[in-house]
Amino acid sequence: MNASLLERITLNPTICHGKPCIRNLRYPVESILEYLTAGDSVADILEEFEDLEAADIMACLAYATASVKTKSVIV
């Protein structure tokens, strides 16, 4: 996994209630993953949110991957 991608994901208690976000912007990882799950492409997301970069979307996927690799399971 590319560690530099994960550096794009920030946790700040004063932004989005401390949820993981992209580069301290108000774009929660959760929201980007929901867009992708709904069928939006990376290009769709980048067109809608002009201050995001393709690497930000990849960082969300890398964060999700790292999250599911933990030993705990959320049911």
DSSP file (Angstrom, degrees, kcal/mol; ACC not computed):
  #  RESIDUE AA STRUCTURE BP1 BP2  ACC     N-H-->O    O-->H-N    N-H-->O    O-->H-N    TCO  KAPPA ALPHA  PHI   PSI    X-CA   Y-CA   Z-CA
    1    1 A M              0   0    0      0, 0.0     2,-0.9     0, 0.0     3,-0.1   0.000 360.0 360.0 360.0 143.0    0.0    0.0    0.0
    2    2 A N    >>  -     0   0    0      1,-0.2     4,-1.1     2,-0.1     3,-0.9  -0.679 360.0-164.2 -82.2 107.6    1.2    3.5   -0.8
    3    3 A A  H 3> S+     0   0    0     -2,-0.9     4,-1.1     1,-0.3    -1,-0.2   0.811  86.1  63.9 -63.3 -30.6    1.8    5.3    2.5
    4    4 A S  H 34 S+     0   0    0      1,-0.2     4,-0.4     2,-0.2    -1,-0.3   0.831  98.2  56.1 -65.7 -29.4    1.9    8.6    0.8
    5    5 A L  H X4 S+     0   0    0     -3,-0.9     3,-1.7     1,-0.2     4,-0.3   0.929 103.8  53.2 -64.0 -43.7   -1.7    8.2   -0.2
    6    6 A L  H >< S+     0   0    0     -4,-1.1     3,-1.4     1,-0.3    -1,-0.2   0.754  95.1  69.3 -65.7 -22.8   -2.7    7.6    3.4
    7    7 A E  T 3< S+     0   0    0     -4,-1.1    -1,-0.3     1,-0.3    -2,-0.2   0.719  89.5  64.6 -66.1 -19.1   -1.0   10.9    4.3
    8    8 A R  T <  S+     0   0    0     -3,-1.7    15,-4.0    -4,-0.4     2,-0.5   0.680  87.0  83.1 -75.4 -18.2   -3.8   12.7    2.4
    9    9 A I  E <   -A   22   0A   0     -3,-1.4     2,-0.3    -4,-0.3    13,-0.2  -0.778  66.1-172.8 -92.3 124.9   -6.3   11.4    5.0
   10   10 A T  E     -A   21   0A   0     11,-2.9    11,-2.7    -2,-0.5     2,-0.5  -0.866  20.7-151.6-121.3 151.4   -6.5   13.5    8.1
   11   11 A L        +     0   0    0     -2,-0.3     8,-0.1     9,-0.2     3,-0.0  -0.980  25.5 162.5-120.4 117.0   -8.2   13.2   11.4
   12   12 A N    >   -     0   0    0     -2,-0.5     3,-2.1     7,-0.5     6,-0.9  -0.971  34.4-146.9-139.0 118.9   -9.1   16.5   13.0
   13   13 A P  T 3  S+     0   0    0      0, 0.0     4,-0.2     0, 0.0     6,-0.1   0.687 100.6  54.5 -62.0 -16.3  -11.7   16.8   15.8
   14   14 A T  T 3  S+     0   0    0      3,-0.1     2,-0.5     2,-0.1     3,-0.1   0.471  99.0  70.5 -95.6  -1.6  -12.7   20.2   14.6
   15   15 A I  S X  S-     0   0    0     -3,-2.1     3,-1.5     1,-0.2    -3,-0.4  -0.968 120.7 -20.0-120.2 122.1  -13.5   19.1   11.0
   16   16 A C  G >  S-     0   0    0     -2,-0.5     3,-1.9     1,-0.3    -1,-0.2   0.855 118.7 -63.9  51.6  41.4  -16.5   16.9   10.3
   17   17 A H  G 3  S-     0   0    0      1,-0.3    -1,-0.3    -4,-0.2    -3,-0.1   0.775  96.5 -58.1  58.1  29.1  -16.7   15.8   13.9
   18   18 A G  G <  S+     0   0    0     -3,-1.5    -1,-0.3    -6,-0.9    -2,-0.2   0.529  95.0 147.1  82.4   5.6  -13.3   14.1   13.7
   19   19 A K    <   -     0   0    0     -3,-1.9    -7,-0.5    -4,-0.3    -1,-0.3  -0.398  63.6 -86.6 -70.2 153.0  -14.2   11.7   10.9
   20   20 A P        +     0   0    0      0, 0.0     9,-2.7     0, 0.0    10,-0.5  -0.427  60.1 178.2 -60.8 129.2  -11.4   10.9    8.4
   21   21 A C  E     -AB  10  28A   0    -11,-2.7   -11,-2.9     7,-0.3     2,-0.6  -0.802  34.3 -94.3-129.9 169.2  -11.3   13.6    5.8
   22   22 A I  E >  S-A    9   0A   0      5,-1.7     3,-3.1    -2,-0.3     5,-0.3  -0.791  94.2 -30.3 -89.9 120.4   -9.3   14.4    2.7
   23   23 A R  T 3  S-     0   0    0    -15,-4.0    -1,-0.2    -2,-0.6   -14,-0.1   0.779 113.9 -61.9  45.0  43.1   -6.4   16.9    3.4
   24   24 A N  T 3  S+     0   0    0     -3,-0.3    -1,-0.3   -16,-0.2     2,-0.2   0.664 107.2 129.4  58.5  17.0   -8.2   18.7    6.2
   25   25 A L  S <  S-     0   0    0     -3,-3.1     2,-1.1     2,-0.2    -1,-0.2  -0.496  77.7-100.5 -88.3 169.2  -10.9   19.7    3.8
   26   26 A R  S    S+     0   0    0     -2,-0.2    -3,-0.1    -5,-0.1    -1,-0.0  -0.249  87.4 112.5 -90.0  49.9  -14.5   19.0    4.6
   27   27 A Y        -     0   0    0     -2,-1.1    -5,-1.7    -5,-0.3    -2,-0.2  -0.878  58.2-150.3-119.3  95.7  -14.7   15.9    2.4
   28   28 A P  B  >  -B   21   0A   0      0, 0.0     4,-1.7     0, 0.0     3,-0.5  -0.378  18.0-128.7 -65.6 142.9  -15.2   12.8    4.6
   29   29 A V  H  > S+     0   0    0     -9,-2.7     4,-2.5     1,-0.2     5,-0.2   0.899 109.7  61.5 -53.5 -42.3  -13.7    9.6    3.3
   30   30 A E  H  > S+     0   0    0    -10,-0.5     4,-2.0     1,-0.2    -1,-0.2   0.884 102.4  49.5 -53.8 -43.8  -17.1    8.1    4.0
   31   31 A S  H  > S+     0   0    0     -3,-0.5     4,-2.1     2,-0.2    -1,-0.2   0.904 110.1  49.4 -66.4 -41.8  -18.9   10.4    1.5
   32   32 A I  H  X S+     0   0    0     -4,-1.7     4,-2.2     1,-0.2    -1,-0.2   0.910 110.9  50.4 -64.8 -41.0  -16.4    9.8   -1.3
   33   33 A L  H  X S+     0   0    0     -4,-2.5     4,-2.6     1,-0.2    -1,-0.2   0.873 108.2  53.4 -64.5 -35.9  -16.8    6.0   -0.8
   34   34 A E  H  X S+     0   0    0     -4,-2.0     4,-2.0    -5,-0.2    -1,-0.2   0.900 107.3  51.2 -65.1 -40.2  -20.6    6.5   -0.9
   35   35 A Y  H  <>S+     0   0    0     -4,-2.1     5,-2.2     2,-0.2     4,-0.4   0.936 112.4  46.1 -60.1 -45.7  -20.3    8.3   -4.2
   36   36 A L  H ><5S+     0   0    0     -4,-2.2     3,-1.3     1,-0.2    -2,-0.2   0.909 111.5  51.6 -64.4 -41.6  -18.1    5.5   -5.6
   37   37 A T  H 3<5S+     0   0    0     -4,-2.6    -1,-0.2     1,-0.3    -2,-0.2   0.845 104.8  57.2 -63.1 -34.4  -20.5    2.8   -4.3
   38   38 A A  T 3<5S-     0   0    0     -4,-2.0    -1,-0.3    -5,-0.2    -2,-0.2   0.547 127.9 -97.8 -75.5  -6.5  -23.4    4.6   -6.0
   39   39 A G  T < 5S+     0   0    0     -3,-1.3    -3,-0.2    -4,-0.4    -2,-0.1   0.427  73.6 145.0 107.2  -1.0  -21.7    4.3   -9.3
   40   40 A D      < -     0   0    0     -5,-2.2    -1,-0.3    -6,-0.2     2,-0.1  -0.461  42.8-133.1 -67.8 142.1  -20.0    7.7   -9.7
   41   41 A S     >  -     0   0    0     -2,-0.1     4,-2.2     1,-0.1     5,-0.2  -0.431  23.7-106.1 -87.4 168.2  -16.6    7.5  -11.4
   42   42 A V  H  > S+     0   0    0      1,-0.2     4,-2.6     2,-0.2     5,-0.2   0.912 124.5  53.4 -58.2 -42.1  -13.5    9.2  -10.2
   43   43 A A  H  > S+     0   0    0      1,-0.2     4,-2.1     2,-0.2    -1,-0.2   0.891 106.1  52.8 -61.3 -40.2  -14.0   11.7  -13.1
   44   44 A D  H  > S+     0   0    0      2,-0.2     4,-1.9     1,-0.2    -1,-0.2   0.932 111.4  45.8 -59.7 -46.3  -17.5   12.4  -11.9
   45   45 A I  H  X S+     0   0    0     -4,-2.2     4,-2.6     1,-0.2    -2,-0.2   0.914 112.4  50.1 -65.6 -43.5  -16.3   13.2   -8.4
   46   46 A L  H  < S+     0   0    0     -4,-2.6     6,-0.2     1,-0.2    -1,-0.2   0.847 110.2  50.9 -65.7 -33.2  -13.5   15.4   -9.6
   47   47 A E  H  < S+     0   0    0     -4,-2.1     3,-0.3    -5,-0.2    -1,-0.2   0.883 113.9  44.4 -69.3 -38.0  -15.8   17.3  -11.9
   48   48 A E  H  < S+     0   0    0     -4,-1.9     2,-0.6     1,-0.3    -2,-0.2   0.871 121.8  37.1 -73.5 -38.1  -18.2   17.9   -9.0
   49   49 A F    ><  -     0   0    0     -4,-2.6     3,-2.0    -5,-0.2    -1,-0.3  -0.820  69.6-175.7-120.7  89.4  -15.6   18.8   -6.4
   50   50 A E  T 3  S+     0   0    0     -2,-0.6    -1,-0.1    -3,-0.3    -4,-0.1   0.657  77.6  62.6 -66.2 -18.5  -12.9   20.8   -8.3
   51   51 A D  T 3  S+     0   0    0      2,-0.1    -1,-0.3     0, 0.0     2,-0.2   0.460  89.1  89.2 -87.6   1.3  -10.5   21.1   -5.3
   52   52 A L    <   -     0   0    0     -3,-2.0     2,-0.3    -6,-0.2     3,-0.0  -0.618  64.2-149.9 -92.9 158.4  -10.1   17.3   -5.1
   53   53 A E    >>  -     0   0    0     -2,-0.2     3,-1.3     1,-0.1     4,-1.2  -0.861  29.4-109.4-122.6 158.3   -7.4   15.4   -7.0
   54   54 A A  H 3> S+     0   0    0     -2,-0.3     4,-2.1     1,-0.3     3,-0.3   0.871 119.3  59.2 -55.3 -37.8   -7.4   11.9   -8.3
   55   55 A A  H 3> S+     0   0    0      1,-0.2     4,-2.1     2,-0.2    -1,-0.3   0.803  98.3  59.8 -63.2 -28.2   -4.9   10.9   -5.6
   56   56 A D  H <> S+     0   0    0     -3,-1.3     4,-1.7     2,-0.2    -1,-0.2   0.904 105.8  46.9 -64.9 -40.6   -7.5   12.0   -3.0
   57   57 A I  H  X S+     0   0    0     -4,-1.2     4,-1.8    -3,-0.3    -2,-0.2   0.915 112.2  49.6 -67.4 -42.7  -10.0    9.4   -4.3
   58   58 A M  H  X S+     0   0    0     -4,-2.1     4,-2.6     1,-0.2    -1,-0.2   0.862 107.1  56.6 -62.9 -34.9   -7.3    6.7   -4.4
   59   59 A A  H  X S+     0   0    0     -4,-2.1     4,-2.6     2,-0.2    -1,-0.2   0.885 103.9  52.9 -64.1 -38.3   -6.4    7.7   -0.8
   60   60 A C  H  X S+     0   0    0     -4,-1.7     4,-2.3     2,-0.2    -1,-0.2   0.909 110.8  46.8 -62.5 -41.9  -10.0    7.1    0.3
   61   61 A L  H  X S+     0   0    0     -4,-1.8     4,-2.4     2,-0.2    -2,-0.2   0.895 112.0  50.3 -66.9 -39.8   -9.8    3.6   -1.3
   62   62 A A  H  X S+     0   0    0     -4,-2.6     4,-2.5     2,-0.2    -2,-0.2   0.894 110.6  50.0 -64.4 -39.2   -6.4    3.0    0.4
   63   63 A Y  H  X S+     0   0    0     -4,-2.6     4,-2.4     2,-0.2    -2,-0.2   0.919 110.7  49.1 -64.8 -43.8   -7.9    4.1    3.8
   64   64 A A  H  X S+     0   0    0     -4,-2.3     4,-2.0     2,-0.2    -2,-0.2   0.908 111.4  50.2 -61.8 -41.6  -10.9    1.8    3.3
   65   65 A T  H  X S+     0   0    0     -4,-2.4     4,-0.8     1,-0.2    -2,-0.2   0.931 111.7  47.1 -62.1 -46.4   -8.5   -1.1    2.5
   66   66 A A  H  < S+     0   0    0     -4,-2.5     3,-0.5     1,-0.2     4,-0.2   0.873 109.6  55.8 -63.1 -36.5   -6.4   -0.4    5.5
   67   67 A S  H >< S+     0   0    0     -4,-2.4     3,-1.2     1,-0.2    -1,-0.2   0.894 106.5  48.0 -65.2 -40.9   -9.5   -0.2    7.7
   68   68 A V  H 3< S+     0   0    0     -4,-2.0    -1,-0.2     1,-0.2    -2,-0.2   0.625 100.3  68.2 -78.6  -9.9  -10.8   -3.6    6.7
   69   69 A K  T 3< S+     0   0    0     -4,-0.8    -1,-0.2    -3,-0.5    -2,-0.2   0.504  78.5 105.8 -83.1  -3.3   -7.4   -5.2    7.3
   70   70 A T  S <  S-     0   0    0     -3,-1.2    -3,-0.0    -4,-0.2     0, 0.0  -0.274  81.6-118.2 -71.4 164.6   -7.8   -4.5   11.1
   71   71 A K  S    S+     0   0    0      2,-0.1     2,-0.2    -2,-0.0    -1,-0.1   0.687  89.8  82.8 -80.2 -18.2   -8.5   -7.4   13.4
   72   72 A S        -     0   0    0      2,-0.0     2,-0.4     1,-0.0    -2,-0.1  -0.587  68.4-147.1 -87.1 152.6  -11.8   -6.1   14.6
   73   73 A V        -     0   0    0     -2,-0.2     2,-0.6     2,-0.0    -2,-0.1  -0.968   1.8-147.4-121.8 131.9  -15.0   -6.6   12.6
   74   74 A I              0   0    0     -2,-0.4    -2,-0.0     1,-0.1     0, 0.0  -0.873 360.0 360.0 -98.8 122.3  -17.9   -4.1   12.4
   75   75 A V              0   0    0     -2,-0.6    -1,-0.1     0, 0.0    -2,-0.0   0.374 360.0 360.0-113.4 360.0  -21.2   -5.8   12.0
